[in-house]
Amino acid sequence: MKRQMTSVWLAGATFMLMGVAADVSAQARDPGVRGGAAAAGQPLQGLTPDEMDFFNGGLEEFEEAEGIADGMGPRFNLDGCGGCHEAPAIGGSSPAVNPQVAQATAWGARNAVPSFIRADGPVREARFKFNANGSRDGGVHALYVISGRVDDTGGDASGCAIQQEDFEAQVARNNVIFRTPTPTFGLGLVENISDATLLGNLAANSGAKSRAGISGRLNRNGNDGTITRFGWKAQNVSLLMFSGEAYNVEMGITNELFANERDQTANCHFASHPNDVTGHDEETGELAMSAIESFAVFMRFLAAPTPHSFFPGGRDSIRNGRALFSDVGCGLCHTPSLRTGDATTAALRNKDANLYSDLAIHNMGPRLADNVEQGLARGDEFRTAPLWGVGQRLFFLHDGRTRDLMRAIQEHASSGNSQFGPSEANRVVSNFNGLTSRQQQDVLNFLRSL
């Protein structure tokens, strides 16, 4: 079942340039989502014909809307990868219109839309910080159940009677935190940056980092000690793991990495276990990769976003903003570029990944802390979010709390409290706040050019 992808994310997008560059006394403001065609969503240049076939096959799987007969559920957040990763192009992040609202009652389902899910808000997953007995939780609690749903894949869950979790009770206890979808553009480049390169980059500029109060560390796989790099807390080690976990957690579809249903209610299971495996394609009869392998290949071969050379604010403003971004210390964590290593795929081999991230986790203070631990990452630590593509991104920070870049910058700063220490970004945010309004505007214009 194919999802009809929308382009409504551009509705209302404006350059908001009037008076910004000309009036030096005006307060700096986010110029807004950069309009025009999506500067992302294309395959890497230099892929072989076979690699392009894999990319296109993965794209088709990524756009697919799943149903009960495919194994979706019993609990889920959405019915396909494309609904979460849609803006500004397939593979991106939350669209302007949140598909989770319509999904609550699609095909006869009887779910209530939680208070933190809005039509004009970001796609979100919910995690509970603690269990009822006070022990740590931190896991994803699916928004919806398939009870009562009868969809056009031939799936009939009218006999399933499981109930949604009581999210409003958890909200009242301040026990819910949110995560928004991370963009998947350029992730093959990220996957092929060597551990040695990441370690060397983290150790670089140690004097400047120390003076700025920046330390940071790399999250690691608990089994083999290799550096993990995907997800808001850099908790996943590979694109295949990222794919398998999302298929199981977000759509409830078991697979060769996650073979068991999260909800064991037997009369709510409508497909084999695991639901999706490598095997013969039902239409062609040919041997085909599993969906999670296809998702991983699609993301691996998805090109990085392309920055704009002069919008918004003009070339001079963007050039000045780029220099100021470095001068105030943003680049100490948001490393402009890292080099990939000797990858098997030529299109990924020895390439510059202009991601604006060190892929390390940093203490961000109580203002951003979510009190969820993943791998080595503590409740106040997050991976430095890559900034490529930020010019066309709609929602910012791990929970999508703002659409405003200026607010996102300010949220990076916070004093410590009895539970969490002060943010590593405090000095850098102070440096930014010490700039003139015109200089701050240049930095914002530079960010929206990415």
PEQUISUL-V101236 format. One record per pair of residues at least 24 apart in sequence whose ideal C-beta (glycine too) atoms are under 6 Angstrom apart, sorted by the first residue. I is the first residue (numbers start at 1). J is the second residue. Records with the same first field share a line. If there is no record, write none. Layout:
# PEQUISUL-V101236
I=J  J
This chain:
# PEQUISUL-V101236
1=65  67
3=63  65  80  82
8=96  97
9=87  95  96
15=312
17=312
20=441
21=313  317
24=438
27=437
28=437  440  441  444
30=404  405  406  444
31=312  448
33=392
34=391  392  448
38=88  89
39=305  306
40=89  185  305  389
41=89  90  91
42=303
43=301
44=301  303  347
46=347
47=301  347
54=297
55=301
57=294
58=294  297  298
59=298
61=291  294
62=295  298
66=251
67=151  153  155
68=146  151  155  157  270
69=153  154  155
70=153
71=253  271  275
72=251  252  253
73=146  252
74=146  162  263  268
75=142  145  252  263
76=142  144  251  252
77=125  142  143  250
78=103
84=123  181
85=181  184
87=394
88=392
91=184  185  302
92=183
93=181  183
94=122  123  180  181  395
98=123
107=149  150  151
108=148  149  150
109=148  149
110=148
111=144  164
114=167
122=180  395  400
123=181
124=178  180
125=179
126=176
127=177  372
128=170  175
129=175  371
138=372
140=249
141=165
155=270
159=267
160=268
162=265  268
177=370
178=399
179=232  398
180=395  400
183=389
184=299
185=302  304  305  389
186=304
187=239  299
188=300  301  348
189=340  353
191=239
192=340  341  343  348
193=338  340
194=341
195=227
197=338
198=227  359
201=335  358
202=360
209=332
212=329  332  427  428
213=424  427
214=332  424
216=360  362
218=360
219=361  375  376  377
220=376
228=375
229=359
232=382  398
233=374  377  382  383
234=361  383
235=374  375
239=296  299  300
240=296
243=292  295  296
244=292
247=292
255=292
256=290
304=388
305=388  389
307=449  450
308=449
312=445  448
313=445
317=442  445
318=445  446  449
320=442
321=442  443  445  446
322=446
324=439  442  443
325=443  446
328=428  431  432
329=428  431
330=428
333=358  384
334=384  387
354=388
355=386  388
356=386  387  388
357=384  386
358=384
362=424
363=421  424
364=423
365=414  422  423
366=414  417  420
367=411  414
369=420
380=420
387=450
388=450
390=447  450
391=448  449  450
405=444  447
